Amino acid sequence: MYYFVERSVAVIKPKYPLLEWVNQSFTDLPQELTLDSIRIDCNSYLIPEVEEIEDGIKFIDDKFADIFALELASWTEDESMWPTNLSLKMFWEWFDVEVQPTIIDLTSDYDDNDEQKVEETLH
């Protein structure tokens, strides 16, 4: 049985300024990365369930500092290499965000004890 997850998802996709930072910061890479190459494997974040995309964007606005830090940390945990003065404006210059309101769980790997939980999550 498939069921709706009572969450939405935000996919964070790097833009050109992040690519520039990566290529300038990590000069030991065998070759410079391209925007296409870093947009293939993007991070996705579960967010509260939203009905309107705008509500998801507002949530991202509220959490931008945490998300920005997580995105930079996925490249390096050395915060001294991170850009300074991270702002909401900078976040939107560095990232595209796709909010997907509906999540459907296609897995069926739950046991009989979980069946009650699954039925409770159905809309």
N, C-alpha and C positions, 0 to 999 in steps of 0.2 A: 504494500500500500504506500502510495506517495502522499506527502502532506505538506501543507504550507507552513513555513517557518515564520513565526511572528517577529520577524526582523526584516530590515532592508539591507542593502549592501551599497557601499561607495567604493568605486574603483578609482585609484589615484594614478594618473598617468603623467609622467614627466614631460616638461616642455623644454624648449631650447636653453633657457638659463641654467637649468639643472645639468643638462648635457655639457655646457661650457664649464661649469664648476667641476664636474667629474673629470673631464679631459684635462683641465688645468691642475687639478689636485692629485691625480693619479698618473703621473708621467711614466710610471714603470709598466703601463699596459702595453701589450705587444703592438697594438694599433689603436688609434683614436676610435672611440665608440661613435655610433650614429644615433640619431633620434629614433629611428625605426628599431634599432637593436635594443634600446633600453625601454621602449614602450611595449615590447612583446611580453615581458614578464613583470607585470605590475602588481602592487599590493592591493588587496581588497579588505575592506573593514566592515564588519557588521555594525549597523547603526540601529537605533530604534525604528520600529516599523513606521513608515510614512505612506500617506496616500498621495501626496503631491511632491513632485521633485523639489520644489522650492523649500519644503520643510526639511528635506535631506540636506540641501545646500546650507540652510540656516544652521543645522546641527554641525556641519563641517566647519562653518565660520566660527562657531563656538569652540570647537576642538582643534582649530588649525595649528596651534602651537604644539600640541601633542603629536598630531599627525606629521607635521613638518619635522619634528625631532625623530620620529620613527623612520621617516623616509630617508633622512640624512644618515641615521644610524645604520640603515641597511647597506650603506656604502662604507661608512667608517664610524666606529664608536668614539674616536678621538675628537672630542668636541672642539678642540683648538683648531681643527681643520674646517669646521663649519663656518658658513658666513655669519657675520654678526648682525644684530638688530633684525631678527626675523619678525616680519610683520604680516598681517592679513593680506595687505596689498602684494607683498613679495610672494606669499604663498600662491595667490592666484596667478601671478606672473610665471611661477615655476611649475605649476601643475594644472592639468585639466582634471575635472572630477565628473565621473559618470555615476549617477544615483540610479539604482535599480530597486524599485519599490517591492517587488515580489520575489521571494525565494521559495523554491519548491525543492524539498529533499527527495532525491531519487533513490536514496539507499534504502534498503529494507533490512539492514543488519541491526535489528533490535530483538531482544528476547521477549518472552511472554510477559515478563514483569514491566517492560516498557510499553506494552500495548495500550494500557490505560493512558499513559502520557501522550502517546501518539494521537489517540482519539480526542484527547482534550485540546490538541493544537489545531485540529481541523476547523476551518472557517465554516 
